[in-house]
């Protein structure tokens, strides 16, 4: 949870810095809605009694690991200091949780990117970005119990993993008005070590961004 707060603080600071630079630079700030995909590792799971990592082929109480295919919510923006070049940052987080064996997991991606717009007009622009960041998978367990008529449900964190990632993305930014835009975007995350939790280190993501252009315009 503390790490998640840090990511959102970084995003907020970036947005604040972007607003300061808007008088001289083109600034885009947006919210994204999409999904990222990675299959379950067929050899991984968690022990149904202890929650510890285990291998399904050798442990009778091992429950198979889950896949990554849930809804992601994104926050991000970019500043173009020159006509076609700039800098941006994004955070993508699963608001809900998925089942990962007997546990629940939540995934976060965050990245800092160079941004290049090779084509730009009043109607649309092509946006290409690439950079580095991190990926965090947090695990928790939900326990329910009753004492007489009183029942309660508690969510207990049981650990998390953090990995370095390389990120690339491409999108087409379509302007609905002079300032408002929608941007379908395809992203690719390469996360060394993610096979400790999922099937592949390569994670594709598809997102629709809705945002505001508060800079110098086009």
N, C-alpha and C positions, 0 to 999 in steps of 0.2 A: 504494500500500500504506500509506504514512504517513497519507493522508487517511482510509482505511478504519479504521485504528487509532484516529484521533481520534474517528470516529463511535461506535465501540464504547466508548471511554472516556467520551464524553458520556452514552451510554446507561447505563453502569455508575454514573456519578456521580448520574444521575437516580434510579436504583433505590436507591442509598444514601440520598439525600435523602428519598425516599419512605418508607423504613423508619423514618427519624427522625420523620417526621410522622405515622406510623400511629396513635399513641396518641390523637390528636385528630381525625384525618381518615380518610376512606375511601380505601384505596390498592388499586389493581389493577396487577398485573405479569403479563405474558404472553409467550408465544411464538406466532408466526403461521406458517402454511403456506399458500402460494397462488401466484398468477401474475399478472403484468401484461402488457398487450398493446399493441403498436404495430406496424403494418405496415412493411415495408421501403420506403424511398424509392426509387421506380423510376428516378430520375435520378442516384442516388448510387452510389458504389462506391469500391474501393481498387485501385490499380495492382498487378497480380500480381508485378511485378518490383521495385518500390520501396516499396510499401505506402502511398504517398501518396494523398490523396483525388483522385478523378477522376470524370468524368461518362461513364456507360456509352454515351451516344449519340455521343460524340466520340473515345473512346479505345479502340482495339482490344484493349489489354491490361487494360482495366478490368473487374474482377470485381464483380458486383452486390452491393450492401449487404444485410445480413441484417435480420431482423425481431426484435422483442422479444416473446417468448412462452414464456420459460423459467420454471422453478420459482424462487420467491422464499421466503426465510426471513426472518421478522420478529422484532424484539425491541422491546418497548415497555411503557409503563405510564402510569397517570394517578393524580392525586390530586384528590379532590373536597373542597375546603376548606369548601364549603357543601353543603346538601342536594342541589342539582341542578347546581352549577357547579364547574369545576375546571380543571386544566391537565394536559397530557400530552405525550409525545414518542414517536416511533417511528423505527426504522431498518429498512429492507427491502433485502436484498441477495441477488443471485443467487450461490449457492455455486458453481455451475458456470459454464462459459463457452459462448457461442454463436458461430457462424461469422458474421463480418461481412466479406464479400469474402474475401480471402486471410488476413485477420486473425481474431483472436478478441476478443470484447468481454464485459465484465461490467458490469452496471448496479446502481447504488445509489440509493435514495431515502431522504432523512431529513427529518423535519418536526417542528415544535413547534406544539402545538394548544391552543386553548380547547376545553373539553369541556362538553357540556350533556346532562343526563339528564332529559328531560321526563316520563318515566314510569319508576317503579321499584317493584318488589315483592320479596318473598322468593323468587319463582320466576324472574323475568326483569326486564330493564330495556332501554329503548331508549337507545342511545348515539349522539349526534351530535357530530362534531368538525370543526374547521376551523382552518387556520393556514398558516404559511409554512415553507419550508425550502430544500433544494437537491437536485439530481440530478447524479450523476457517472457518466460512461461512460468506462471505462478499456479501452485496447486493448493487445493483445500479439500476438506471433507465436511459433509453436512450430517449432523447427528440430531435425531429427534427422540424425545422421550416424554413420558407422562408420569406424574405422581398424582394418583387419584384423578380428579376431573381436570387438573391443570396440566397442559401440554406445552412444550416449547421446542423450538428448532434452533440449533446453533451451527454457525459456519466457522470452522477452525482452520487457519492456514497451516499447511504442513511443509512448506518449502517452495523454492523457486530456482530457476536456472537462468543464466544470462549469457548471451553469445554476441560476438561481433557480427556485423552484417555488411554486405556490399549491396547497394540499391541502384536500380535504374528504372526509369519510367518514361512513358511517352503519352501525350494526350492532345486532343483537339479542343481548344478553348473557343466556344461559340458565344458571341455577345448578344444577349437578349435586349439590352439597352446599352447606352454609352458606358455604364458602370457595372451592370449585373451580367454575370456569365454563368454558363454551365459547361463542364469539361469532362467528357468521358475519358478515362485514363487507364492504361494497362501498366502494371508495375511488376518488377521481378526482384525478389529478395534472395540473395545467396548467403546462407547462414551456416558457416562451418560449425559442426558439432550438433546441429539440430536433429540429427538421426538418433541422438540420445533420448529424444521425446517423440519424434515422428519418423516417417519413412524416408524423407529426402531432405537434403540441405537446400534444395531449390524450391522456392515458394512463389507461385504466380498469384497476382491479386488484380481484381477488376473493381474500379471505383467510379462513381459519378460525383463530381465535385460541383458545388454551387457556391458562388462567391461574389465578391465585390472588388472592383478595380478602383482604388482610391488614389492613384498616382496621376502622372501627367497625361493620361489618356492616350489615344491612338489617332 
